[in-house]
Amino acid sequence: MNHDHSQHAREPTSFWRSRYAIGLLVLGGIAAYFLLSEHRAHLLGALPFLILLACPLMHIFMHHGHGGHAGHQGRSESVEQGDSTPTPSQPGKTGGQP
């Protein structure tokens, strides 16, 4: 009697597909509704300040795509090695001209 048990093995389901997760989402939705309906005046009063706070936060977290400090790295290596040739970050500068 050689039984193949691989057919009976079930993969564990994700938490978000369980009945506990559905209940948690329903309770979270009810809590969010009552919080928003009861505290709407507080949220709307703070909205201008939240918009002003968003500006510096976006400035800090969204400037990573501008190249960063990649240009500074090449210059510091050439200064350490004593190289006086102009780098692309210093166009027009030569050793003898002011």
DRENDO-1510 file (C-alpha; in Angstrom, 1 decimal, always signed):
<recs>
REC; n; res; u; v; w
REC; 1; MET; +0.0; +0.0; +0.0 .
REC; 2; ASN; +2.0; +2.8; -1.3 .
REC; 3; HIS; +0.0; +6.0; -0.9 .
REC; 4; ASP; +1.0; +9.3; -2.4 .
REC; 5; HIS; +0.4; +12.0; +0.3 .
REC; 6; SER; +1.6; +14.9; -1.9 .
REC; 7; GLN; -1.9; +15.3; -3.3 .
REC; 8; HIS; -3.4; +15.8; +0.2 .
REC; 9; ALA; -0.8; +18.5; +1.3 .
REC; 10; ARG; -2.3; +21.9; +1.1 .
REC; 11; GLU; -0.2; +25.1; +0.9 .
REC; 12; PRO; -0.7; +27.5; +3.7 .
REC; 13; THR; -3.0; +30.4; +2.7 .
REC; 14; SER; -2.1; +34.0; +3.1 .
REC; 15; PHE; -3.3; +35.9; +6.1 .
REC; 16; TRP; -5.1; +38.4; +4.0 .
REC; 17; ARG; -7.3; +35.6; +2.5 .
REC; 18; SER; -8.3; +34.3; +5.9 .
REC; 19; ARG; -11.6; +35.0; +7.7 .
REC; 20; TYR; -9.7; +36.8; +10.4 .
REC; 21; ALA; -8.3; +39.3; +8.0 .
REC; 22; ILE; -11.7; +40.0; +6.5 .
REC; 23; GLY; -13.0; +40.7; +10.0 .
REC; 24; LEU; -10.1; +42.9; +10.7 .
REC; 25; LEU; -10.7; +44.9; +7.6 .
REC; 26; VAL; -14.4; +45.3; +8.4 .
REC; 27; LEU; -13.6; +46.5; +12.0 .
REC; 28; GLY; -11.0; +48.8; +10.6 .
REC; 29; GLY; -13.4; +50.3; +8.2 .
REC; 30; ILE; -16.0; +50.9; +10.9 .
REC; 31; ALA; -13.4; +52.5; +13.2 .
REC; 32; ALA; -12.2; +54.7; +10.4 .
REC; 33; TYR; -15.7; +55.8; +9.6 .
REC; 34; PHE; -16.5; +56.8; +13.2 .
REC; 35; LEU; -13.1; +58.5; +13.6 .
REC; 36; LEU; -13.6; +60.6; +10.5 .
REC; 37; SER; -17.2; +61.5; +11.2 .
REC; 38; GLU; -16.6; +62.5; +14.8 .
REC; 39; HIS; -13.3; +64.3; +14.3 .
REC; 40; ARG; -13.9; +66.0; +10.9 .
REC; 41; ALA; -13.5; +69.5; +12.3 .
REC; 42; HIS; -10.1; +68.7; +13.8 .
REC; 43; LEU; -8.9; +67.1; +10.5 .
REC; 44; LEU; -10.1; +70.0; +8.3 .
REC; 45; GLY; -8.6; +72.5; +10.7 .
REC; 46; ALA; -5.2; +70.9; +10.5 .
REC; 47; LEU; -5.3; +70.5; +6.7 .
REC; 48; PRO; -3.5; +73.7; +5.8 .
REC; 49; PHE; -0.7; +72.8; +8.1 .
REC; 50; LEU; -0.5; +69.3; +6.7 .
REC; 51; ILE; -0.1; +70.7; +3.2 .
REC; 52; LEU; +2.6; +73.0; +4.4 .
REC; 53; LEU; +4.4; +70.1; +6.1 .
REC; 54; ALA; +4.2; +68.1; +2.9 .
REC; 55; CYS; +6.4; +70.6; +1.0 .
REC; 56; PRO; +9.6; +70.1; +3.0 .
REC; 57; LEU; +9.0; +66.4; +3.4 .
REC; 58; MET; +8.7; +66.0; -0.4 .
REC; 59; HIS; +11.8; +68.1; -0.9 .
REC; 60; ILE; +13.8; +65.9; +1.5 .
REC; 61; PHE; +12.5; +62.5; +0.3 .
REC; 62; MET; +12.1; +63.1; -3.5 .
REC; 63; HIS; +15.5; +64.7; -4.3 .
REC; 64; HIS; +17.4; +61.4; -4.4 .
REC; 65; GLY; +17.0; +61.2; -8.2 .
REC; 66; HIS; +19.0; +64.3; -9.0 .
REC; 67; GLY; +22.4; +62.6; -9.1 .
REC; 68; GLY; +23.3; +63.1; -5.4 .
REC; 69; HIS; +27.0; +63.6; -4.7 .
REC; 70; ALA; +28.4; +61.7; -7.7 .
REC; 71; GLY; +30.2; +64.7; -9.1 .
REC; 72; HIS; +32.0; +65.4; -5.8 .
REC; 73; GLN; +33.5; +62.0; -5.6 .
REC; 74; GLY; +35.6; +62.3; -8.8 .
REC; 75; ARG; +37.0; +65.7; -7.8 .
REC; 76; SER; +38.1; +64.6; -4.3 .
REC; 77; GLU; +40.0; +61.7; -5.9 .
REC; 78; SER; +41.8; +63.9; -8.3 .
REC; 79; VAL; +42.8; +66.4; -5.6 .
REC; 80; GLU; +44.2; +63.6; -3.4 .
REC; 81; GLN; +46.3; +62.3; -6.3 .
REC; 82; GLY; +47.6; +65.8; -7.1 .
REC; 83; ASP; +46.1; +65.9; -10.6 .
REC; 84; SER; +45.7; +69.5; -11.8 .
REC; 85; THR; +43.8; +68.6; -15.0 .
REC; 86; PRO; +40.4; +70.1; -15.3 .
REC; 87; THR; +37.5; +67.8; -14.5 .
REC; 88; PRO; +34.1; +67.9; -16.1 .
REC; 89; SER; +32.7; +69.6; -13.0 .
REC; 90; GLN; +35.3; +72.4; -13.5 .
REC; 91; PRO; +35.2; +73.4; -17.1 .
REC; 92; GLY; +37.6; +76.0; -18.3 .
REC; 93; LYS; +39.9; +75.9; -15.3 .
REC; 94; THR; +43.5; +75.1; -16.1 .
REC; 95; GLY; +46.6; +75.1; -13.9 .
REC; 96; GLY; +48.1; +78.5; -15.0 .
REC; 97; GLN; +45.0; +80.6; -15.5 .
REC; 98; PRO; +43.3; +82.5; -12.6 .
</recs>
